[in-house]
Amino acid sequence: MNLKPLADRVVLKQAKAEEKTKGGIILTSAAQEKPEIYEVLVVGPGGMVDGKEVTMEVKTGDKVIMGKYSGTNVKLEGEEYIIVRQNEILAIVE
């Protein structure tokens, strides 16, 4: 099953948590912090949204940061995804 976002929506997947510290200490899953960086998997076509023309600025493969409580969580085939509007994305990580 594939997700195809509509309008200005973007499908994101959260990056994996670090399993080791920079010093080489292995962290248990309870001690691992969820990263705030997400990978863009699929981008909607943009177009007219709420009477305004929207051009998509993010593209598949970009790493982005979004608001903490933004988007809608979706679970498909055992994988977790987040669907957000492009304006909920705060920055592209370069």
ZASELUM-868441 format. One record per residue: residue number from 1; residue in three letters; x, y, z of N, C-alpha, C in turn. Coordinates in pm, 1 decimal. Atoms other than C-alpha are relative to their C-alpha. Layout:
// residues N
REC    i   aa      n_px      n_py      n_pz     ca_px     ca_py     ca_pz      c_px      c_py      c_pz
REC  NUM  ALA         X         Y         Z         X         Y         Z         X         Y         Z
...
This chain:
// residues 94
REC    i   aa      n_px      n_py      n_pz     ca_px     ca_py     ca_pz      c_px      c_py      c_pz
REC    1  MET      85.0    -118.3       0.0       0.0       0.0       0.0      89.0     123.9       0.0
REC    2  ASN     -75.6    -124.7      10.1     132.5     341.4     -96.9     -83.5     115.6      51.0
REC    3  LEU      66.1    -123.2     -42.3      48.7     676.0      58.9      22.6     105.4    -107.0
REC    4  LYS     -10.2    -107.7      97.6     -25.1     956.3    -187.3     -64.8     123.3      61.4
REC    5  PRO      56.3    -118.7     -63.3     -64.3    1291.5     -11.2     -67.0      92.9    -101.2
REC    6  LEU      72.6     -93.2      84.1    -307.3    1545.1    -151.6      40.6     143.1      32.4
REC    7  ALA     -24.3    -144.2     -15.4    -261.3    1920.0    -199.4     140.0      27.1      55.3
REC    8  ASP    -129.9     -40.7     -54.6      17.3    2061.6      22.7      46.1     -89.4     113.6
REC    9  ARG     -37.7      91.0    -108.1      56.0    1757.2     246.8     127.9     -76.4     -34.9
REC   10  VAL    -127.7      68.8      12.0     382.3    1571.2     307.4      -1.7    -119.5      94.3
REC   11  VAL     -10.7     118.4     -85.1     440.8    1218.2     441.0     142.9      -7.6      52.2
REC   12  LEU    -129.9       2.4     -65.1     726.6    1199.8     692.5      18.5    -128.1      79.3
REC   13  LYS     -33.7     111.6     -88.7     903.7     923.8     881.1     107.3      50.0      94.8
REC   14  GLN     -94.7     -47.8     -99.9    1087.8     993.1    1204.5     131.9     -75.5     -12.5
REC   15  ALA    -132.9      61.0       5.5    1462.8     930.4    1198.4      17.5     -92.8     119.4
REC   16  LYS     -23.1      96.3    -108.5    1590.0     643.4    1411.1      77.3      65.6     113.1
REC   17  ALA     -69.3     -50.6    -118.3    1708.5     714.7    1763.9     143.1     -53.2       2.2
REC   18  GLU    -139.1      41.8     -13.0    2079.3     698.8    1833.4       9.6    -114.0     100.0
REC   19  GLU     -15.6     114.3     -89.2    2178.6     366.1    1986.4     126.2      10.4      83.7
REC   20  LYS    -124.9     -21.0     -73.8    2519.8     489.2    2105.0      20.5     148.5      23.8
REC   21  THR     -38.7    -138.8     -22.9    2645.4     808.2    2261.5     125.5      27.4     -81.5
REC   22  LYS    -122.2     -33.7      71.7    2934.0     994.0    2100.9     121.5     -65.8      63.1
REC   23  GLY    -109.3      66.1     -71.6    3157.1     835.2    2366.1       0.5    -150.3     -17.7
REC   24  GLY       2.4     143.1      27.4    3053.2     485.7    2252.1     -83.7     -82.3      96.5
REC   25  ILE      84.1      72.2     -94.6    2813.7     396.2    2535.6    -128.8     -41.3     -70.8
REC   26  ILE     121.6      50.7      62.9    2528.0     176.0    2412.7    -118.9      31.6      90.1
REC   27  LEU     118.6     -40.4     -74.6    2186.0     307.7    2517.7    -109.8    -105.1     -11.3
REC   28  THR     116.9      87.0       6.2    1886.9      94.3    2609.3    -110.5      74.9     -72.6
REC   29  SER     107.9     -66.0      74.1    1566.9     163.9    2416.9     -72.7     102.1      86.7
REC   30  ALA      65.8     -95.5     -89.2    1421.0     338.4    2723.7      79.4     130.0      13.3
REC   31  ALA     -85.1    -118.0     -15.8    1716.6     579.5    2737.1      18.0      77.4    -130.2
REC   32  GLN     -17.1     -66.0     128.7    1710.0     665.0    2367.2    -104.7     110.1     -17.5
REC   33  GLU      91.4    -110.6      26.3    1560.7    1004.1    2286.8     -44.3      -5.4    -145.4
REC   34  LYS      47.4      -5.8     138.2    1340.2    1033.1    1980.0      57.1     124.9     -64.9
REC   35  PRO     -54.2    -117.9      68.0    1509.2    1259.9    1729.7    -111.9      90.6     -50.2
REC   36  GLU      97.6     -97.4      47.8    1332.0    1573.0    1612.5      10.3      18.9    -150.7
REC   37  ILE     -19.8     -11.2     144.3    1441.0    1519.0    1254.1     -81.0    -109.0     -69.8
REC   38  TYR      84.1      91.3      76.3    1211.1    1358.3     999.1      48.7      -4.0    -143.6
REC   39  GLU     -34.5      13.4     140.7    1272.0    1227.9     648.0    -127.3      12.0     -82.9
REC   40  VAL     114.1     -16.2      90.3    1037.7    1334.2     368.3      -5.8    -121.9     -91.3
REC   41  LEU      17.3     118.0      84.0     902.1    1021.6     197.4     -75.8      30.6    -128.7
REC   42  VAL      83.7     -31.8     115.6     632.5    1157.9     -34.7     -51.1     143.0      15.5
REC   43  VAL      46.2    -138.3      -0.3     528.1    1512.2    -130.1    -123.3      11.6     -89.9
REC   44  GLY     119.6     -24.6      80.1     184.0    1619.7    -251.9      29.7      95.3    -115.3
REC   45  PRO     -23.2     -81.9     119.5     141.0    1814.7    -576.5      -4.8     150.8      22.1
REC   46  GLY      15.4    -144.2     -19.3      72.5    2155.3    -419.9    -125.8      47.4     -68.6
REC   47  GLY     116.6     -52.4      70.6    -163.8    2370.5    -622.9     -77.2      99.5      84.0
REC   48  MET      84.0     -95.1     -72.0    -455.4    2577.4    -493.5     -43.1     -58.1     134.9
REC   49  VAL      37.2      40.6    -134.9    -499.9    2547.4    -115.6     -57.9     121.7      70.3
REC   50  ASP      68.6    -110.6     -66.7    -750.7    2770.4      63.9       4.6     128.1     -83.4
REC   51  GLY       3.6    -116.1      88.7    -763.6    3001.3    -238.6     134.9      59.7     -33.1
REC   52  LYS    -134.2     -51.2      27.8    -385.8    3048.0    -257.3      80.7    -105.7     -73.6
REC   53  GLU     -88.3      91.1      73.2    -133.1    2896.2    -493.7     114.6     -43.0      91.0
REC   54  VAL    -106.2      52.5     -85.6     107.5    2669.3    -300.8     101.1     -75.1     -86.0
REC   55  THR    -109.4      68.1      67.9     444.7    2567.8    -445.5      72.8     -83.4     104.5
REC   56  MET     -65.9      88.4     -96.2     605.0    2269.9    -273.3     149.2      29.1       2.7
REC   57  GLU    -141.0     -32.9     -16.6     946.2    2362.2    -135.3      81.5    -118.2      48.5
REC   58  VAL     -71.5     119.5     -44.5    1035.2    2025.7      20.5      -9.3    -106.0    -108.6
REC   59  LYS       1.6     108.5      98.6    1119.3    1719.8    -185.4      34.7    -131.5      69.2
REC   60  THR     -28.3     132.3     -53.6    1152.4    1347.7    -128.1     148.2     -11.0      34.9
REC   61  GLY    -138.1      17.0     -45.0    1465.5    1266.3      71.5      50.1     111.2      89.5
REC   62  ASP     -41.0    -109.7     -88.4    1488.2    1602.3     253.5     -12.4     -42.1     145.6
REC   63  LYS      10.4      15.2    -145.3    1552.1    1599.1     627.8     -59.9     130.4      51.7
REC   64  VAL      70.3    -120.3     -45.1    1316.9    1839.3     805.8     -24.6      -4.5     150.5
REC   65  ILE      41.2     -14.9    -139.8    1221.0    1966.6    1150.6    -140.2      57.3      -2.5
REC   66  MET     137.2     -50.7      -4.2     854.9    2016.2    1234.3     -40.3      26.3     144.1
REC   67  GLY      51.7     -28.9    -132.6     651.3    2138.6    1529.0     -27.1    -127.6      78.3
REC   68  LYS       9.3     118.4     -85.0     633.9    1897.4    1822.2    -135.7     -69.8      -7.3
REC   69  TYR     133.4      60.1      -0.2     257.0    1841.7    1810.3     -70.5      15.4    -134.0
REC   70  SER      56.4     -19.1     133.5     206.2    1885.6    1436.1     -32.8    -133.5     -65.1
REC   71  GLY      25.4     114.9      85.2      58.7    1643.1    1190.4     -93.4    -103.8      57.1
REC   72  THR      86.2     111.7     -34.4    -143.8    1324.6    1200.2      82.2    -127.6      -9.3
REC   73  ASN     -73.4     126.9      -1.3      14.2     993.1    1300.1     -83.0    -107.2     -68.0
REC   74  VAL      65.7     106.4      75.0     -69.0     701.6    1071.1      86.8    -124.3       9.8
REC   75  LYS     -74.1     125.5      -3.5      28.9     336.0    1107.1     -52.5     -89.7    -111.3
REC   76  LEU      35.1      86.5     111.7      29.3     123.8     789.9     101.4    -112.4     -10.6
REC   77  GLU     -84.1     118.2      17.1     163.7    -228.4     755.5     116.6      -2.3      98.8
REC   78  GLY    -101.0       5.0    -104.5     355.4    -199.1    1084.0      96.6     117.4       3.8
REC   79  GLU     -86.9    -118.5       3.7     527.9     128.5     992.7     -79.1     122.4      44.7
REC   80  GLU      64.5    -123.4     -46.0     453.0     465.8    1153.1      44.1     117.3     -86.8
REC   81  TYR     -24.4    -117.7      82.3     423.8     779.3     942.0     -71.7     119.3      61.3
REC   82  ILE      66.9    -122.7     -41.1     326.1    1140.4    1003.3     -32.7      78.1    -127.1
REC   83  ILE      42.4     -80.6     114.3     125.8    1343.2     752.1     -20.9     142.6      49.4
REC   84  VAL       8.3    -140.6     -39.1     166.3    1721.0     778.6     -22.8      86.7    -122.9
REC   85  ARG       4.8    -100.2     106.9      89.3    2028.7     572.9     139.3      61.8      -9.9
REC   86  GLN    -134.3     -58.2      18.1     397.5    2194.0     427.5      23.8     116.0      95.8
REC   87  ASN     -22.2    -114.8     -88.3     341.4    2503.7     643.5      25.3     -39.3     145.9
REC   88  GLU     -33.0      46.6    -134.4     384.2    2288.7     958.5     146.2     -38.0      12.9
REC   89  ILE    -143.4      29.7      -0.7     743.1    2212.4     860.0      75.4     128.5      30.7
REC   90  LEU     -69.2    -120.0     -47.4     973.2    2455.6    1038.3     129.0      28.2     -76.8
REC   91  ALA    -128.8     -21.3      66.1    1304.1    2398.6     856.6      42.1    -125.2     -75.6
REC   92  ILE     -65.3     109.3      70.7    1496.9    2185.5     609.4     141.5      -8.5      54.2
REC   93  VAL    -136.3      18.8     -53.0    1817.2    2038.4     755.5      92.4     -24.7    -118.0
REC   94  GLU     -94.6      14.0     111.5    2108.6    2083.1     513.6     133.4     -48.9      49.5
